Amino acid sequence: MLKKLFMNKVWTVSILFSISLALYGIDFTFLGNFREISTSFLGNLAFLPIYVIIVTLLFERVLRERERQSVRRKLKMVIGVFFSEVGNRLLKELSTHVVSCAELKSRLQVTGAWKEKNFSETLEHLGQSNFRINLNPAGLPCLKKFMMEKRSFLVSLLENQNLLEHEEFTELLWATFHIVEELEARDSFDHIPPSDLDHLNGDIKRVFGHLSREWILYMQHLKQDYPYLFSLAVRLNPMIDSPDPVVYEQT
């Protein structure tokens, strides 16, 4: 295999060298000025290092850009898997603890008619909102069970090196995994003191802030690049009380 690769390189160099000699030979045959040809050759040879530098820099830039695009695509796939496995249900579960939940849900009613302006306005609203969390201890056992089932999945995401390119999503994963540890550490939620409720309220607020923003950004990505996935995501919007994947005829 290596020998064949070496021979291919030798043939390539030989062919290119032969073409160069042929072109110089044609030039000498028709013009017959060897001194001018020599001067031209030396001039081109002098600029050769500059050509190499320019081509190398451009080539490296193209390769880096292609690599960044590849990392972005892989990262978006990871984010999509996260929302499919954990994020969508977690968003639905945590939203029930948000004060004025109905108003929040109306803000996050993403539809197929949304434009860039709608996404931008929603992201701005989320960034300026100061969510208030009113934790209902009765729902914590169910949330704990769900999060414990997804623990190994979250650990595998944290081990993904591509996530280093997306600091905000990494923060979301850390905040989510912290919720897992907090819930796991408590054997029971009966007679939970107000101070502990306040602590869990703070953890849920942190997760929900990151989660809602990343979900809008992910929906925006689907809208731009994967309309067919966006269509399903809209129908399964976790902010809808009764999401329905069925496509009905438009009237």
C-alpha positions in Angstrom: 0.0 0.0 0.0 2.8 2.4 0.9 4.8 1.4 -2.1 1.8 2.1 -4.3 1.3 5.5 -2.7 4.9 6.3 -3.2 4.8 5.3 -6.9 1.7 7.5 -7.4 3.6 10.5 -6.0 6.6 9.7 -8.2 4.4 9.5 -11.3 2.6 12.8 -10.4 5.9 14.6 -9.9 7.3 13.2 -13.2 4.2 14.2 -15.1 4.2 17.7 -13.8 7.9 18.1 -14.4 7.5 16.9 -17.9 4.7 19.3 -18.6 6.9 22.1 -17.3 9.8 21.1 -19.6 7.5 20.8 -22.5 6.1 24.3 -22.0 9.6 25.8 -21.7 10.6 23.9 -24.8 7.7 25.3 -26.7 8.5 28.8 -25.5 12.2 28.4 -26.6 11.2 26.9 -29.9 8.9 29.8 -30.9 10.7 32.7 -29.2 14.3 31.4 -29.1 15.4 33.7 -26.3 17.1 31.5 -23.7 18.1 34.5 -21.5 14.6 35.7 -21.3 13.3 32.3 -20.4 16.0 31.9 -17.7 15.1 35.3 -16.2 11.5 34.4 -16.2 12.3 31.0 -14.6 14.4 32.6 -11.8 11.7 35.2 -11.2 9.1 32.6 -10.7 11.4 30.5 -8.6 12.0 33.6 -6.3 8.3 34.0 -5.8 7.7 30.3 -5.2 8.1 30.5 -1.3 5.5 33.4 -1.3 3.2 31.3 -3.4 3.6 28.4 -1.0 2.9 30.6 2.0 -0.2 32.0 0.5 -1.6 28.7 -0.7 -0.7 27.1 2.7 -2.5 29.8 4.7 -5.6 29.6 2.5 -5.6 25.8 2.6 -5.3 25.8 6.4 -8.1 28.4 6.7 -10.4 26.2 4.5 -9.6 23.1 6.5 -10.2 24.9 9.9 -13.5 26.2 8.6 -14.6 22.8 7.4 -13.5 21.3 10.8 -15.5 23.9 12.7 -18.6 23.2 10.5 -18.2 19.5 11.2 -17.9 20.1 14.9 -21.0 22.3 14.8 -23.0 19.7 13.0 -22.0 17.0 15.5 -22.8 19.3 18.4 -26.3 20.1 17.0 -26.9 16.3 16.7 -25.9 15.9 20.4 -28.2 18.7 21.4 -31.0 17.1 19.4 -30.5 13.8 21.2 -30.4 15.6 24.5 -33.8 17.2 23.9 -35.3 14.0 22.5 -34.1 11.9 25.5 -34.3 14.4 28.4 -34.8 18.1 27.5 -38.3 18.1 26.2 -39.8 16.3 29.1 -37.6 18.2 31.6 -38.8 21.4 30.2 -42.4 20.3 30.6 -41.8 19.1 34.1 -40.0 22.1 35.4 -42.3 24.6 33.8 -45.0 23.4 36.2 -43.0 24.9 39.0 -42.7 28.3 37.3 -45.0 31.1 38.6 -47.3 32.4 35.9 -46.7 29.3 33.9 -49.5 30.0 31.5 -47.9 33.3 30.4 -44.6 31.5 29.9 -46.2 28.8 27.8 -47.8 31.3 25.5 -44.4 32.9 24.9 -42.9 29.5 24.0 -45.7 28.4 21.6 -43.4 28.0 18.6 -45.3 27.5 15.3 -44.3 26.8 11.7 -45.1 30.5 11.0 -42.3 31.8 13.3 -39.7 34.0 11.7 -36.2 35.1 12.8 -37.9 38.0 14.6 -40.0 35.8 16.7 -37.0 33.7 17.8 -35.0 36.8 18.6 -37.8 38.5 20.6 -38.4 35.3 22.6 -34.7 34.9 23.4 -34.6 38.5 24.5 -37.6 38.0 26.7 -36.1 34.9 28.3 -32.8 36.8 28.9 -34.7 39.6 30.7 -37.1 37.5 32.6 -36.6 36.7 36.3 -38.4 33.5 36.7 -40.0 32.8 40.0 -40.1 29.1 41.1 -42.7 27.8 43.4 -41.7 24.2 44.1 -44.4 21.6 44.7 -42.8 18.8 46.8 -45.5 16.4 45.6 -44.0 16.3 42.1 -40.4 15.7 43.2 -40.5 11.9 43.5 -41.7 11.6 39.9 -39.0 14.1 38.8 -36.4 12.2 40.7 -37.3 8.9 39.2 -37.1 10.3 35.7 -33.8 12.1 36.3 -32.2 9.0 37.9 -33.2 7.0 34.8 -31.3 9.5 32.6 -28.2 9.8 34.8 -26.0 7.6 32.7 -27.1 9.4 29.5 -26.2 12.7 31.0 -22.8 11.4 32.1 -22.1 10.2 28.5 -22.9 13.7 27.2 -20.6 15.3 29.7 -17.8 13.1 28.3 -18.4 14.3 24.7 -15.4 16.4 23.7 -17.5 18.3 21.1 -19.4 20.0 23.9 -16.3 22.0 24.7 -17.2 24.1 21.7 -20.5 25.1 23.2 -20.0 26.6 26.7 -23.7 27.5 27.3 -24.9 24.0 26.5 -22.2 22.6 28.8 -23.5 24.9 31.6 -27.0 23.4 31.0 -25.7 19.9 31.3 -23.8 20.7 34.5 -26.9 22.4 36.0 -29.1 19.4 35.0 -26.6 16.9 36.4 -26.5 18.9 39.6 -30.3 18.5 39.9 -29.8 14.7 39.6 -27.4 14.7 42.4 -29.6 16.9 44.6 -32.6 14.7 44.2 -30.6 11.5 44.5 -29.2 12.7 47.8 -32.6 12.9 49.4 -34.3 9.7 50.4 -37.7 11.4 51.0 -39.4 14.7 50.2 -41.8 14.4 53.1 -41.7 17.2 55.6 -39.1 19.0 53.5 -38.1 22.3 55.3 -38.7 25.7 53.7 -34.9 26.3 53.5 -34.4 23.2 51.5 -37.3 24.1 49.2 -35.6 27.5 48.6 -32.4 25.7 47.7 -34.1 23.4 45.2 -36.0 26.4 43.8 -32.7 28.0 43.0 -31.4 24.9 41.3 -34.6 24.5 39.2 -34.5 28.2 38.3 -30.9 27.8 37.0 -31.7 24.7 35.0 -34.9 26.2 33.5 -33.2 29.4 32.5 -30.5 27.5 30.5 -33.0 24.9 29.2 -35.6 27.3 27.8 -33.0 29.4 26.0 -31.2 26.4 24.5 -34.5 24.9 23.4 -35.4 28.1 21.5 -32.0 28.1 19.9 -32.4 24.5 18.9 -35.8 25.1 17.4 -34.4 28.0 15.5 -31.7 25.7 14.1 -34.2 23.1 13.0 -36.3 25.8 11.4 -33.3 27.0 9.3 -31.6 23.7 8.4 -34.1 20.8 9.0 -37.7 21.9 8.3 -39.0 18.3 8.5 -37.5 17.9 12.0 -38.8 21.3 12.9 -42.4 20.3 11.9 -42.4 17.3 14.2 -40.8 19.4 17.0 -43.5 22.0 16.7 -46.2 19.3 17.0 -44.5 17.8 20.1 -43.8 21.2 21.7 -43.5 20.4 25.4 -45.2 23.7 26.2 -48.4 22.4 24.6 -50.8 20.8 27.2 -51.7 18.0 24.8 -49.0 17.6 22.0 -50.2 15.6 19.0 -47.7 14.3 16.4 -50.5 13.7 13.9 -50.6 15.9 10.8 -54.1 17.1 10.0 -55.4 18.4 6.7 -55.3 22.2 6.5 -58.6 23.8 5.8 
